[in-house]
Amino acid sequence: MKVKKILIVDDEPNVARLYEDYLKDYGFEVKSINNPHEATNEFYMFQPDLVLLDVNMPDKDGLTVLRELKKVSPNVPVYLLTAHDEYKRNFNALYAEEYILKSRDPKIIVNLIEKIKE
Amino acid sequence: MKKMNNRSDVAVKYLLISKDGNALMEIGEKSAGIEKQIKIDGYDIETIVGFPNIEKKEQIVDGIAKIIELLKNGEKIFNDDVLIEYVDMIINEKSIDEILYFTLKHIISSNLAEKTAFFILNDKLLKLRGVVYLKRDNEDIIFENRAIKSCQIDLSNRGKIADAMFFDKVVTVNYSELPGKNIERYFDKNTIIIPVYNIKGVVGVVLLEDDGTKAKDDASLRLVSRLVSLGINYSSITKQLKLSKEDVAYFKESIEVSSTLTHMGKITASVAHEIKNPLVSIGGFAKRLERYVSDERGLSYLKIIQSETTRLEQIVNDILTYSKIFNIKREKVSLYSLLMDLEEFFKDELMIKRIMVKINCPEDLIAYIDPRKFKQIFVNLIKNSIQSIENDGEITIDVERVKNGINIIIRDTGDGFPIEIIQRPFEPFVTTKEAGTGLGLSICHKIVSAHQGQIWLDNYDDGAMVKIFIPSEGEV
C-alpha cells in the first residue's frame, strides 16, 4: 500500500503544524486537526492512508480515538505520538502500528512510511 | 415492589428504576432530592444523588440503562430477584470478590456453563490474570480465588483474545489457543471469551466453558459482561469515595504538616509535563527554519535556540526523573564491570581533558543493587567531577567490602563542592552551574536512600569527595 494522505490528530496546534509542514515537504497530502472529537468524522471525510495520533489529549484520550478508528478501519496504520514513553506497554497501544516519541527527529516517520511501501 | 434497607448513605441516596409505573427496583427514600430524571425505553431511571463526580454518576446510570436494555431484548437468564439482589450488593458496598462470585455463580446455576472465570487485565504487563473461578461439581458449585491467580493469559501479541477485547466481540476459542500459564488446569474444552468494559476501556474478560450442550445467545452473554463491569465500576467508585473521605479527615488533622514538599514535587512534575510539548515545537520549528535562512548570523541564532531547547528538555527530564516515585529492582551486580563500562562511557571527555580514572575495586565483589539506578549515580557524580576539573586531573574510585556492607568513595582533583552545596547537600534545585538543574546530587541521594544506604559529600585537600555506604541487609 502506498501512503499518500496523512491525517494528524494533536491538540497542540503548533506540534500538529510542525509535523504537517514537515510531511508536506516530502510530498504527502496532509491534514491536521486539533480536536480529537472530530477525528472519526475527519477520518471518513479525508480517507487517509495513515494517521498520526497524539496520545495525551485532555479532552479525549488518544487511545480512545485509536479504538474508534481501528473499529471502523483496522487496516489503516496509526502511529501514536507522545511526549513521554509511558504508554509503550499498554493494551490499547498494542493496536497501533508504531509508537513515536515527539522528541525524536520527525524523519523517523518518513522512514517508517518508506518501509510500508516495500 | 421491593424496598431495600441499609443503603449506602453517601454513594447513593435514591434510585428508582421502573417500567411503565411498575417498579423493577427501588432503593432509598422518596424524600431524597431528585436531581434529574432519565427515561430509557419506557423505563424511568430517577436519579442517583450524592455522587461527588457527575461523570461517574452518569457511568452508573449508563450501566444500569444498558442492563435494562439487555433485559428487555435478551434472553432472560437472570430473574428480577437475582438482579435486585445484585443491585443490593453493589449499593451496600460489598467487596468486588463477592460481587464477582455472585454473578459467576448465577452463570452456572442458570445453566449457561459448567465452568466460568473472571480475568482482570494488567494494562502495563499486557496480561490477563485470574481473579475467580467457579465450576459445578455434582450438586455444588466450587469456588476458587487463590490458585487461579497464578493463571495468566499473555496478550503481548495481537491474537484472537486481544482482538475480542479491543474490538468488543464475543469469541469462542479452544482452550489450547489460550497463550499463557496453567490454563489447562481450569478449562479443557472450547471457551467463550466475553470482554468487560468500563468507561476507560477494557478491564478484563469473563471466560465460560462451552461444551456445546447449552444454548447461549449473545444478549445473555453481554448481560453477564455488563453486570461484572457495573460491579467493578461501582466498587472502585465507592473505594475512591472512602479514600477521599479518609483523605479529607487526614488533611483536617495534619493540615500544616509538611506535605508542602510532596505537593511542590507533584506540581513541578505536572508543569514539566506541560512544558514538553511546546519544547518539541520550538526545537522542531527552529530546525526547519534553518532551511530558509542563509544569513550566517541568523543560522547561529537558530543553533542557539536549538541547543537551549535541548538543555530545557534535559532539565524537564531531570525533574521528571526526580519526581517519579521509583521502585528499585535489585540484582547481583559486579561493581567492577559496572565501573569499567562507565569509564568507557566517558572515554572521550576524559581524554580531551586529560583526566585519569583510577578504579580500585575487587573484581569479584558482588553487590545486591539496582544496576541501572547505580549507573545513574556514577554518571551524575563523574559528570560533576569532570566539570570541576579544568584540565589534567584525576578521579579515584575506591570500592571495598566492609563488615556490614560496601563502601564506595569517589574523589577528584577538581575545584571541590561550592559552599552552597556543602551547606545544603542533596536539596533539589540548588546549583551553582550555569546549565545545571540542581537535581543530580538529589537524584543520587534518593537512589541511595532507596537502597537503605547513606551518602555523604565533602571537600578534602585536593578536591571533592563523595562517600556512599550500601548496607548488606538487603542481600540474599
Interface residues (C-beta under 8 A of the other chain):
Chain A: E12 N14 V15 R17 L18 D21 Y22 D61 L63 T64 R67 K70 K71 P74 A83 H84 R89 N90 F91 N92 L94 Y95 K102 S103 P106
Chain B: L121 D123 K124 L125 L126 L155 S156 R158 A162 M165 F166 F167 D168 K200 G201 V202 H273 K276 N277 P278 V280 S281 G284 F285 R288 E313 L320
